[in-house]
């Protein structure tokens, strides 16, 4: 089983605005540097994506994978898990949004198990870089569009 990592960032926007950016998978290649393509495979009755295929190119790390999403009714969280992947055996993650005045604390939790062995120290360093980058890019995108 993979270890879980958690990081947070404060974004100067309301939760609904942040969740709109998280849910706009078609725009990911515009602002998430490692994301080359995205394709929504299915959507729920509310119009939110249920399954999305991603093509990732982070230099030495390249992968194509499909995630399934569950959106909270209150619009304050989303979770996902891996349906199919090339390099990954499993992935579970979530964003939880907590309003704090005019800002929102965004907590990102991620657990990834790769199909290839990796030394624990290197895996944790890679996870930290991935999470730092994802949160900073999300903040930049949301605050740039506000």
LINNOR-V847972 format. One record per pair of residues at least 6 apart in sequence whose C-alpha atoms are under 7 Angstrom apart, sorted by sequence separation. I is the first residue (numbers start at 1). J is the second residue. D is the distance in Angstrom with one decimal. If there is no record, write none. Layout:
BEGIN
{{I;J;D} {I;J;D}}
END
This chain:
BEGIN
{{29;35;5.1} {43;49;4.2} {44;50;6.0} {56;62;5.4} {57;63;6.7} {71;77;6.4} {72;78;5.9} {98;104;5.4} {99;105;6.3} {28;35;6.5} {29;36;5.5} {42;49;6.0} {43;50;4.8} {56;63;5.1} {71;78;4.5} {97;104;6.3} {98;105;5.1} {29;37;6.1} {42;50;5.4} {43;51;6.9} {55;63;5.9} {56;64;6.2} {70;78;5.7} {71;79;6.7} {82;90;5.6} {97;105;5.8} {98;106;6.5} {40;49;6.2} {42;51;5.2} {55;64;4.5} {69;78;6.9} {70;79;5.3} {82;91;5.0} {97;106;4.7} {41;51;5.3} {54;64;5.6} {55;65;6.7} {69;79;5.7} {70;80;6.2} {81;91;5.4} {82;92;6.6} {96;106;5.8} {97;107;6.5} {40;51;6.1} {41;52;5.4} {54;65;5.4} {69;80;4.4} {81;92;4.4} {95;106;6.5} {96;107;5.2} {26;38;6.0} {40;52;4.4} {41;53;6.9} {53;65;5.6} {54;66;6.2} {68;80;5.3} {69;81;6.9} {80;92;5.7} {81;93;6.6} {95;107;5.5} {96;108;6.7} {25;38;6.4} {26;39;6.9} {39;52;5.6} {40;53;6.4} {53;66;4.2} {67;80;6.2} {68;81;5.5} {80;93;5.4} {95;108;4.7} {38;52;6.9} {39;53;5.1} {52;66;5.5} {53;67;6.5} {67;81;5.5} {68;82;6.4} {79;93;5.6} {80;94;6.3} {94;108;5.8} {95;109;6.6} {38;53;5.6} {39;54;6.6} {51;66;6.7} {52;67;5.5} {67;82;4.6} {68;83;6.4} {79;94;4.1} {94;109;5.3} {38;54;4.6} {51;67;5.6} {52;68;6.6} {66;82;6.1} {67;83;5.4} {78;94;5.5} {79;95;6.6} {93;109;5.2} {94;110;6.7} {37;54;5.9} {38;55;6.4} {51;68;4.4} {66;83;5.4} {78;95;5.5} {93;110;4.3} {37;55;5.1} {50;68;5.4} {51;69;6.2} {66;84;5.2} {77;95;5.5} {78;96;6.8} {92;110;5.8} {93;111;6.2} {36;55;5.5} {50;69;4.9} {65;84;5.5} {66;85;6.3} {77;96;4.4} {92;111;5.2} {35;55;6.2} {36;56;5.6} {49;69;6.9} {50;70;6.9} {65;85;4.1} {76;96;6.0} {77;97;6.0} {91;111;5.5} {92;112;6.6} {35;56;4.8} {36;57;6.4} {64;85;6.0} {65;86;6.4} {76;97;5.0} {91;112;4.4} {34;56;5.6} {35;57;6.4} {64;86;6.0} {90;112;5.7} {91;113;6.4} {34;57;5.1} {63;86;6.1} {90;113;5.1} {34;58;5.0} {63;87;6.0} {89;113;5.4} {23;48;6.9} {88;113;5.8} {89;114;5.3} {88;114;4.2} {89;115;5.2} {87;114;5.8} {88;115;5.3} {87;115;5.4} {16;75;6.7} {15;76;6.5} {15;97;6.1} {15;99;6.5} {14;99;6.8} {14;102;6.6} {13;102;6.3} {14;103;6.2} {15;104;6.2} {12;102;6.4} {13;103;5.1} {14;104;6.1} {12;103;4.3} {13;104;6.2} {11;103;5.6} {12;104;6.4} {10;103;6.6} {11;104;5.3} {10;104;5.6} {11;105;6.4} {10;105;4.4} {9;105;5.8} {10;106;6.1} {8;105;6.7} {9;106;5.4} {8;106;5.4} {9;107;6.7} {8;107;4.2} {7;107;5.8} {8;108;6.0} {6;107;6.9} {7;108;5.4} {6;108;5.6} {7;109;6.6} {6;109;4.3} {5;109;5.6} {6;110;6.5} {4;109;6.8} {5;110;5.4} {32;137;6.2} {4;110;5.6} {5;111;6.3} {31;137;6.6} {4;111;4.5} {3;111;5.8} {2;111;5.8} {2;112;5.8} {31;141;6.6} {2;113;5.1} {21;142;6.7} {18;142;6.1} {9;135;6.6} {11;139;5.6} {13;143;6.9} {12;143;6.4}}
END
